[in-house]
Amino acid sequence: MKKLASLTVAMGLMASIAATASAAEVTNTTTVTETTYSPRFETVITQSDLRPATPQIILTKATPFYASMNSPVATGFLGAQTLDTTGNILVDSNGNEWREIYTWLGMRWIKVPASAYVITP
């Protein structure tokens, strides 16, 4: 059975080589040097998709963050890094600026320390 399969494969290869060798040679060729087309595309990004970026905060030292502006206990601490904000800003009765930020726990609030830099787009 193996010999029959090998013989069939060999015959198929010989037939394809013979067909390739007997193909007519191409003598007249035409080269296209200029193509005219009209690009048809759908706009993916529209003006309504473009929104200004939200401010960023650059922390220079460990800073606590809170579940809400009125929380007495910090949820955790953030080390020196750049934070993305949601754009929500509140000022408490003492004049402290609070900004809502994105964290691995969801959105939380941070009292912007004097040592931080706020980058406004």
N, C-alpha and C positions, 0 to 999 in steps of 0.2 A: 504494500500500500504506500509506503514511504517513497519507493522508487517511482511509482506512478505519479505522485504529487510532485516530485523533483523534476520528472520529465515534462510535466504540464507547465511548470514554472519556466523551465528552460525554453520550451517552445514559444511561450508567450513573450519572453525577452527577445528571442530571435525575431519574432514577427514585428515587435515594436521598433527594433533597430533597422530592419529592412524597410519599414514604412518611412522612417526618418530619412534614410539614405536615398530613397526614391522620390522625395518631395522636390517639387520644382523650385528652382532658384528665383529669388525676387530680384528683378532688374530695375524696375521703375519705382522710385520712392518719392514721396512728397513730404516736405518738412513744413510744418505749420509754425510760423514765426509770430503771428499776432492773433490774439483771441479777443473777441468782443463778447462781453457778458454783462448782464445787469444783476448785481447782487440783490438777492431777496432774503431779507432776514427780519426776524421779529425782535423788537427792542426788549431786552431783558430787564434793564434797569430804567425806571422812569423817574421823573422829577419828584414824585411823591415818595419814592424809596430813599431819596437822599435827605438825611436829617443831620443836623449839626451834631458833632460828637459831644459827649458829656465831659464835664471837668474831671481832671485826675488829681489825686493827692499823692505827693511824695513824702513818705514818712522817713524820718532820719533816726528814730529810736523806737523802742517797744511802746505800743500804744494800745490801751484797752478799747474793745468795741462792745456794744450793748444791743440787746434785743429791741429796745425802744429808747427813745430819748429820755423817758422818765424812769428807766430801770435803775435801781440802786446798786445792783451787782453786775459786774462786767461778765459778758458771755465768754470772753477769751481775750488774748492779746495778739497783736500783729507786730511782727518785727519790721525792720527797715525795708521798705519796698514801695512800689508805685501801685496805687489803688485806682480802680475804675469806680466812678460814682454813678448813681441812677439819675442824678440831676436834682434830686429833692434836697432842699436846704431849709433848715429851721433855725431860729435864734431863740434861746431860752431867756428867762427873766433876768439872768445874770449877764446877758450879752454874749454868751458863748455860742459859737457857730457849730451846728450839728449837720452832718451830711450823711445821707444814706449811701451805703456801699454794697458791693457784691462780695460775698464770702462763700466758703465751701459749705456753710450752714444756711445759706440763703441770704436774703437782704438783711443787713444790720446797720446800726447807727454808730457813728464815730464823732466824738467831740474833736474838732480840728485843733491840734496842739500848735502853740506858737512856733515850734521848731519845724513844722511841716511846710511844704511848698504846695500851693494850689495852682495848677495849670488850667487856665480857662481857654477853651478854643475860640 
